[in-house]
């Protein structure tokens, strides 16, 4: 597996011969010139996960990419976008994809809930080699190898993220959704996660636009 982080929640996952891009949003930079994608996956409709200004050009530059998202975003974007619900399975090349969750984390009780589909990538033997939860804290029934961990958000307390990390207990955790953090504040969050991660979990910070291979 090779991961490239374009900031915030936008992650390129190269796995089993396929290139899959998650959540190209307006807090992320550098994904604009990416071509040769096999799929683009969007967890939910918020612009920091699906940039309405740059997403159409990205889709046009990758005409052969399969397009998947939560049901509300698929309905909103139309065209080639396919809705994915919790429990549904499909394949991208040799990669098996599983939908999980279904709802965005609660921001405030007065705000309407929206769809959020978490995605698990893997194969028949290990269906959760990588997990991107979007803006949710869904704990899958599968054992997760590499977790993209939401690090900071208006809907998230640090203790909730630590408990989520412990509940999933991945072999490797990489922080995402940190676009609202100033760089000088990131250590407050990353240090807590590293110190409080469950035994056996390696916490790895991905520098933006750097390729990281995870064996």
N, C-alpha and C positions, 0 to 999 in steps of 0.2 A: 504494500500500500504506500502511495505517495500523496502527501497533503500539501497544498499550496493555499495559504491564507491571504485573502485580499482585504482583510480588515472586517471588523464587526462579525457578521454571521455568514459571510461569503467564503466558502471553502470549496476548492477544487479537489476532488478525490479521484485518484487514478488507481483502479482496483481490477484485477483479473482481466486486463486488457481494455477496460472502458474508462472514459473520462466523463465524470459527472460533476456538474457545478451546482452548488447549493446557494440559494438566497442572495442573488446579486442586487443589493439594495443601495440606497443613496448615502449610507455611511461608509461604503466600501469603494475601493479604488484599485484599478489595474486589471479588472476583469474585462474591460471594454474590448480589448484586442484579442481575446481568447477565441480561437477557432478549433475546429476538429472535435467539438464536443459530441458525445453520444447522447447526452441528456442534460436538461436543465430541470432542477427540482426546486420548487418554492413551497415553503412550509405554510405561509399565510400572507394575507394581503397588505400588511403594513409596509409603507414605502422604504423602511430601512431593511426590508427583506425582498421587496420587489419594486425596484426603482421605475416609476412610470415613464421617466424621461429616457433612460438608457436601455431598459429591457427590450423594447422592440428592435433596436439596432442589433443587440446581441443575438436575438432570435433570427433576424435576417442573415447575420453573418454565420449562422450555424443551421443551414436549412435541413440538414439530416438529423438534427438532434431531436430526440423525443422530449415532449414537454409534459410535466406532471406537477400538480399542485393540490392543495386542499380544495374541496368542492366550491366554496364561495369564490376563491380566486380564479378557478377554472371558468366559472360562469361569468365572472367579470371580464376576464381577458378574452374569452371566446377562442375562435379559430382552432388551432391544433392542440390547445391545452386540454389535458385529461385529468379528471377528478380522481383523487385517491382517498379512500376512507380507511379507518382503522380496521386491521385484519385483512385487507386486500393485498394480494401478491401479484407481481409482474416481474419481467426480466428485462434487463438492459445488457445485451450481449450475454456474457457469462456471469453477470451479477444478478443475484436475486434481490428484489426490493420488497420490503414489507412496510405497510402503513401502520401507524400506531397513534394512540392518543385520540385526538379529534377536536379538542378545544384549546384555545389560547388560555394562558394563565389569567387569573382574575386581576385586573388592574384596579378596579373599584366596583363595588356592587351596583352603583348607579349607571355604569357603562354596559352596553349590550355585549354579550359574549360573541366571539367570532370563531370561525373554524381555524384549526391549526393541526396539520398532519405532520407528525414526526416520521422520519424515514430511517429504516434500518437497511444496511447494505451487507451482502454476504453471499453465501451459497447454501446448498442443501445441508452440508455438514455443519457449517457455522453461519447461521443466517444473520448474525449481528456483529460482523467484523467492524462495522462503523455505524454509529448512530448520531443523527442530527435531530434534536428535539424541537427546533424552532423556538418559539416562546412558550414552552411548556416544561413541566417537570414530570412527565410521564415516565414511569418505571416499567420497562417491558418485562415480559416473562422470560425472554431469552437472555443468556449471558452475554454481556456486551464486552467486546475487546477494546475498541477505541471509542470514547465518548467525547463529542463536542459539548463542552459544559458552558451553559450560560453563566457569565461571570458577574454582570452588573446590569440592572434594568429598573425602570420605574415600578415594575410589578414584583420585584425580587429583593428579599433581605438576604444578607450573606449567610445567616444560619440556615435559611431554606436551601441555598445552593450547596452548602456543606452537607446537609442531611441528604440532599438529592445525590450528591457524589457518593456518599456512603451507601445509599440504598442501591444504586446501580452497581457500584464497586467494579468499575472497569479495570482492565490491565493498564491502560493508558488513558489519561484525561488531558484534553487540550482546551484552553479557554476560548470562548467566542462571545459575541454580544457585549463587547467591551468598548464600543464606539462612543458611549457617553462618558467614559473615563478620560480624564487628563492623563498623559503619559506618566507624570510624576506621582500620580495616585495609584497606578496599577499595582505597585508593590504591596500596598495595603491588602488588596484582594488576593493577588496571586500567592503571597506569602502565607495567608490563612489557609488557602486551599491546599498548598503543598504540605504545610505542617499538619493539617487535620484530615488529609485524605486517608481512606481505609488502607490497612496493611496490604501491601502487594500492588498498590496502584502507583504508577509513575506519572507525575504531573509535568507536562512539557508545554512550554510557551512557544507558540509559533510566531516567528517574526513575519511581518507582512511581506507578501510576495516572495517568500523563500520556500523552496521545496524541501520537505522533510520526509524521509523514508522511514516507515515504521515496519519492522520485520514482524 
